[in-house]
């Protein structure tokens, strides 16, 4: 999709020329799709397509790609950021919310902001997925629930506002499990509380961001250092608060509007026995309705984290975002009903934050199927007509395609990962379900090539065992119920899938990788798709066939999405290599930037 008619500026050699290099205003943001040499917003432009028209690096020469420079941040931890590149400068968020500006030609550090957290407890780990650069400032959310604006030229703080007060944070719990439950031996790491990990988006003089950590689930430490998180436990009860997305004045930080992730009226929905696309849900509707009055205010602590950077359609005046799982995670007995608007795509009026429509992928979620991967805007041919559409790669293992005007489901893709026992209810004995809570597609952003109609999704096959436990009531203590999810003993792997969105979601090709894929995809006009693996390999594939054409080992897990940019007639590809502790992938502290050898 091109925002023709809305672009301000003039074209020189296929790129936009600007009077003030480095300055990002609304004209440049609206014109990002035509600004081939830069990468000025999280998804490259408001569509979130992550497709670059650059083609100096292509399928015929990518095998000669070599590292041009490496930046070592000194912060060795889970690294998920998308670099933003503006007129020769790169802006990058590091783990724990430090931010740096680099010379995009050499990697030389221009300035560095060191973040001081107001609490040591983090809801969702130290990772941050990126910054927004606009209006002379660099904006980012923090693990301690703040939205901060830095001066783009100096890195000095311009303003710093709280997204959620300390009173919204829930202290680490030390809940008891059943006497014979092995979980008693594991240490809770404490994942409650509120933070922000998504990259914000700037639009119309505002900055839009959401909060995480409100799904409520205890993460239990694995039994050996460096291993993936062993278990996540949801405890019945009311533990947190609603999530939200909010817009802030870009100049002052004053909140303009807020959309809460849970519905104060109609939270219960229609008690659906099937998903909107027809998949059966194993729900006990009678039991839910019997406790509805008892839990009628569950929405007040209903969860719904914001994991993903929204897409925006300026022509329709709409913003599109995904919402996470309800609280408590997995365990459903204290939240009867469909739990609107959790595990849903929502379309809002971008000026006011008012709800236009919602599409709930999984009513009454019991599996952790957050809408975590960013939505992508494109034009789809349906029944011979072009429709303004939205696609989202679900944790459920399907890509959902909606009419972005009204949220109507147009179609869903063929499954891009295996399915087994999907939407079955957790049991006391334990049941293996695929996709599990990790996905399908996790937070990893896909890419879309409008030339071919193919969407590229980095996914994972990681079956999850779900089981229910209970501590019986005593004379002075009520019974405690919980649902635990653990990685199954079944084999796991990754999937890079090419999905034809102009042919009702047919799978064009798939590549199986040794490890689950978490990080995201970059596609380019050079007929290339770039993605990384937890073993440190950064790979290039032919976008038409899936054939691997090149790889380079970065020394740590490549679990972040790549970007590409051009300076002085030379194309670069940049990616963070810092691993992912949640999946047990090797940690690192590098940004590696590649280019073709000089002629």
N, C-alpha and C positions, 0 to 999 in steps of 0.2 A: 504494500500500500504506500502511495506517495501523497503527501499533503500538498498537492498542487493547488495554486491559488492562494496559499497562505504563506509562502516563502517570501521573506524580505531580504534584499541584497541582490547581488548580481554575480553572474557565473564567469569564472576565468579558468580555462583548461579543465573543466569538470569539477572544480572546487569553488567554494564561496570565498570571496576576498572581503576582509573586514578592516575598518579603519583603525581599530584598537586591538591588535593581536593579543590573545589570551582572555579577552572579555567575552563572557557568555551571557547574552541577554535573551529575551524571549524570541527574537528573530532567529538567532542561531539555534536555539533549542527546536523551534518549529522546522528549521531547515536542516536538521542533523542528517537526514537520509541522503542529502546531496553533498554533504561535507565529507567527501571520501577519505581525506587524509587524516582526519581526527576520529577520536572515539569519545564523544562528549557527554554521554549519559549511559547508565547501566546497561541498557539493551541496545546501544548505539543510537537509537532514536526512540520515539514514544511508542512505536509498535512492538518493541522488545524482540524484533526478528533476529538480531545478532548476526546479520548477514552483511559482509563487506563487499563493495564493488571493486576493491583492489585485486589486481591479477598479475602483478609482476612476479610474485611467487605463485607458481601454478603446478599442475600435475606433471608437467614435463621436466621441471627443474627442482622440485621440492626435495629430492634426494640429496641435493648438495647444501641444504640449509645447515647453518652452523651458528653457535652462540656468538652474539655480537658483544653483549655485556651482561654482567650479573650484579645485582644489588643484594648484599647481605644485611638484613635489618638488625640482627642480633636478638630477635624475638623468635625463639624456636618453638612454634606451637601451631595448632590447627589454623590453616591459612586459606581463606575462601574468597578473597577480594577480587573484584573486577577493577583493573587499573583504568583510570580516566586520563585521556591524552588530549591536551589542548595546546595547539600551536607550539609544539616543541617541549612542553612540560608534562610530566606524568604525576598524577595525584593518587595516592594509594593509602588505604587504611590497613594497619597491621593488627595482629591479634592484640587483645586488651585495649583496642581503640587508640593506639598511637597512630599518627598520620604523618606522611612524608610527602614532600614534593621533590621530584627528581628531574634531571635533564634527560629527556627522552632519547637523546642521541648517544649519551655516554653513561648514564646511570649515576652521575654525580649528584649527591644530595644537595638540594637548594635550601630547604629548611625542614625542621622536624618538630612536631607537636608531641609532647609526652603527656599521656592522660593519667590523671590521679583519680582513682575510683573512690567513691564515697562509702563503699562497702566491699568487703573481701568476698562475699558470697555472690556468685553469679548464677543466674537462672539457667543459662543454656550454653555454658562454655565461653571461651575467650574470643571466638571467631567473629569477624565482621565482614559483611559481603560487599562493602564499598561505600564510596562517598558520592555526593552530588556536587557539581561545580557550576555555579551560576551567580550572576549579579555581583561579581568580584569577591565571592566567598566560597568556602569549601564547607559543606554540611555533612554531618554524620550522626548516627545514633550510637548509643553506648550500652555496654553490658550492665551499667547501673542506671539505666532508664533516663538518659538525658539526650537532648538534641542540642548540638553545639555547632556554631558557625565560626569559622576561622577566616581571617583575612587571606585571600588567595595569594597575595604577593609575599607575605611575611610569616604566615602560620600563627599569628597572634589571635587570641580569642576575641571575637566581636560580641557574641552573646552566648549564653548557656542557660537553657531552660529545662525544667524537670518534666518528664513525660508522665511519671507516676510517683507519688510521694512514698517515703519510706514506710508509711503505715499500710501501703498496698502490698508490701513484701511479707510473705509467709515464712516464718522461721523454719529451719531444717527440722524435720520430724524424725523421731526414732520409734516408729510404730512397731509393735510386736507382731510377729507372725505366728502361725500355728506351731505348737511345740515340736512337731516332727518335720517342719518345713526347713529345708536347707538354707532358705533365705535368711534365717536367723544369724547365720555365720558371716553374712556379707555386710559391708559397711555402706550406709547411705551417703552419697556425695552431696545431696542437698540441691535439687534442681528447681526448687520453688522460688518465688519472687518474680520480679518484672525486669525486663531488659529490652534492648532493641538490637537486632543483628542485621536486618535488611538494609540495603542501600536505599536512601531516600530518593525522591524524584522532585525536581523543581519544575513548576509550571505557573505561568500567569502571576509572577511575583509572590508565589507561595512555595513552601516546602512540605511534602507529604510523606508521612512515615507512620509505622505501626509498632505495637509492642508485642513481645513474646513472653513466654514463661508462665502463661495463665492456664495451660492445659492440665496442670497438676499431675505429675508422675514422679515417683522417687527413682533416681538412677542409682543402682547398686554397683559398687566397684567390682571389676573382674578379679579372678583369683590369681592373676599374675600381672606384673607390670607390663605396660605396652599393649595389652590385649584389648579388644573391643569392650565397651561397656557390657557387663554381663546380663543384667536384668533391669527392666523398667516395671515399676509397680504402681498401679492406680488404686487408691484407697477410697472406699465408699464414703460419702460425706460431702460437705460444702467447704472448700479449702481456699479458693483464690478470689478472682474477680473477673469481669468480662474483659476481653481484649478490645482493641480499637485501632482504627486508622484515624489520623487527624492531620489537618492542614494548618500550617503556621505562617505568619507573615515573614517573608524572607528577609526583610530589613530589620525587624525588631524581635522576632521570635514569639510574638503574641499569637495565641491560638485563635484560628478563624472558624473552624468547624471540627466536629468529631463524630465519627460513626462507630457505634458500639457493635461488637461482634455477636452479641446475643440480643434476642428480641424481647423487650419488656412486655409486649403484648403478642400473643400467638407463639411463644417459645415452643409450645407443645406441638404445633403443626397439625398434620392430619393423621398421625400415627400410621405412617405408610408401612405396608408389608413388602413392598418392592421399591427399588430405586426408580428414579424417573425414567431411566433407560431400560427398566424391566427386569433387573436382577433381583431374585428373591432374597429377603432378609430374614434371618432366623431370630425373630423378636417375640417376646411374650407380651403381646399387646394387652391382654386382660390384666396381667400383673401391673403393667405400667399405668393403666387407667385407674386401677384400684388404689394406687399410691399418689395419684396426680395431685389431689388436694393437699396431702401432707407435704409435698415438695413443690408447691405452686410457685415458690419464689427461688427455685434453683437457678433461674436465669441470672440472678444477681451475682452468682459466683460460677458462671457457666463456661468460662474459658474462651476459646477461639483466638489463638495467637495469630499474629500477622508475620508470616515468614518471608513474603515475597514482594519484590518491587512491582508496583502496579504498571499497567499499560494505560495510555491515554489516547482518546480520539478527540482532537480539538474541534473537528467539524461537528460531531454530535454533542460536544460538551460533556463527555462522559469519561470516567476513570474506572478501571476494572482491576479487581484485587481478589486474592484468595484468602480464605479463613481456615484456621486450624481446627484441631479436635476439641470436643467439649470437655469440660472438667466435671468430675475426675476422669483422667485418661483411662480408657478401656472399661473400667467398672461402671456399670450403668444403672444400678438399682436406685440411686438417689437423684436421678435426672430423667424421669419418664418423659415420653414424647419424642418428637423429631429433633429437638434441640436446635432450633433455628437461631442464627444463620451459620452454625458451625459446619465445617467440611463443605463449604459452598464457594462458588464464584459469585461475586456481587458486582453490579454495575451501579455507580453513584453519579449524581450530578457533580461535576468537578468543581463548580463554583460554590455549592452549598453543602455538599456531603449528604444530600438527601438520597434515599434509596430509590432507584428506578426499577431494578429487578434483582432477583437472586435465582441461582440454580444450585440446589443442594445435591451434591454427588452421592453422599451417603448419609441418609437420615439416621439419627440415634447411633452414631459411630461407636463401635466397640473394639476397633482394631488399630487406631492411630493413623487413619488415612487423611491426615491434614492435606489441604490444598496448598502445596509447598512450592511447586515449580511455577515460575512466572507465566502469566497469560501472554499469548502472542496474537497480534492483530494482523489480519490479512483479508483478502477478498476471495471468497470461495464460489465455485460454480456448482450450483445445486439445482437439479431439474432444469438445466439449460439457462439458468439466470445467475448473474453475479450478485452475491450477497455479502454485505460487510460482516465479517465473521471474527470469531475469537477461538483460539485453540489452547488447550491446557493439558499437559501430560500429567496424568494422575498417578498418585501412589497406588491406585487400584490396578494399574497396568494397561489402561486404555487412554487414548487421547480423546478428549471431549471437544467437539466443535459446535459452537453456539452462534446464533444470530446475535451480534453484539448490540443491536438496537433494543431487543426485548428479552434476551436470555433464553430464547427458544432453542432446544436441542435440534441441531441439523443432522448430526450423526456422531457416532463414536467409532474410533478406529478398530481395526483388528487388534487383538492383544499383542503387546510387544514384549511381554514376559509370560512364563507359564502361570497357570492358575490351578489351585487345588484347595478345596474346602473354602473357597472365597465366601465371605459373609456368614460363615458358620459361627455359632455361639461358643465362646470359651467354655471349657468343661473342667470339672474337678480333676480328671485324669490327665488333662492336657491334650490339645489338638494342634497339629501342624497345619498352618494356613499360609498360602502363597497367592498373591504377594503378601508379605508381612508388613509390619509397621514401618520398615525402612523403604518400602516401595518394591516394585514399580519404579516410577521416577520420583526421586527425592527432591531436594530443593534445587537440583541442578537445572539451569536454564537451557532450553532447547534452542535450535536455530532453524530458520525457515528461508528457503531459496525460492523467491517468487518466479524465477525463470523456469523452474521445473515443477513447482508445486510440492516439493519434498520438504518435510520437517525432519530434523535429525534430533534424536532423543538418546541421552545417556542414561541407562537404566541398570537395574540390578535384580538378580534372582537371589533372594535371601529368605527362605521360608522361616516363619516364626512360630514358636510354640506358645500358645495361650492357655493359661490355666487359672482356675478360681480357687481361692482358699478362704478359710474363715476361722477366727478365734472365737470359741463359744463364749457366751455371756457368763458373767459371774455375779455374785450378790451385789457387788459395788461397781460393776463395769459392764457396759453394753457390748454386745457382740461386735466384732470388727471383721468386715468382709473386704477382700482385695482381689484384684486380677493382676497376674504377673505375665509378662511376655519375655521370652528368652530366645536366643538364636537357636534354631533347630540343629540337629545333628546332620540334616540332609546337606548335600553338596550346594555350594553357592558359586555364582559367577556373575559377570557383567554382560550387558547387551548394548551395542550401539545399533540403533534402528533407524532406517529411512522410511518415513511414512508418507504416502501419497495423499495429500489433503485435497487434491483436485480429482481424486478417484475414491471418495468416501472412505479414506483412511486405510487403504490397502497397504500392506507391508511390501515395499519395493525390495529391500535387502536388509539383512541383519548380520552383525559380526559378534561373535561370542568372545569375551575376554576372560582371562583367568580369574581376575578379581572383580568384585562389584564396582560399577562405575558411579562415582559421585564427584561432581565438579562442574559439568556443563560442556557446551559445544560451541564452536565457532565455525561458520561456513563462509567461503569466499567465492568471488567470481573466477578464481583460478581453478575451479572445480575441485576444491579441497574442503575437507572437514577435519578440524583439529579437536582432539580431546585427550585427557590424561588418565593415568591409572595410579592406584595406590602403591604400586611397586616402583614408582618414579619415572616410568616411561611416559613421554609426551609424544603423541602419534599423529600422523597425517594420513587420511584415507581419501581415496578417489570418491567424490561425492555422488557419482553416477553408479558405481559398482560396489563400493565398500572395500575395495582392495587397499591393503596397507601399503603406502608408498615410502614412508620414512618414520623413524623414531629416534628419540634421544633420551637417555636416562639422566634425570635432573638431580638424582641423589636423595630425594625425599618425595613423598607422595605428591602427585600432581592432581590435586582435588579442588581446583578452582577453574573458572572458565577463562579461556584465552581471549585476547583482543588483538587487532592488527591496526597499524597506522602507517603513514607515509611522511617522510621528511627528506627534503633535498632530492626527490626522485627515487628514494630507496624505501622499500616496504619492510616493515618490522612485524614480528609476531611476539607478543609478550604474555607470560603466564607466571602465576605464583606457584611455588613448590614448597609447601610446608606441611603436607600430610593432613591426616584427620584422626584425632585420638579416639573418637567415638567408634570408628571402624578398625582401629588398631593399625592404621597406615603410618609409615615412618614420618616423624616430625622433621621440619626443616625451617629455614628462615629466608629463603631466596626468592627473588624475582629474576627470571631468566628471559632474556630478549634475544631473538634469533633474526638473522638476515641471510641473504645469499652472499657468497663470497664476492668481494670487490673484483671488478673486471680489470 
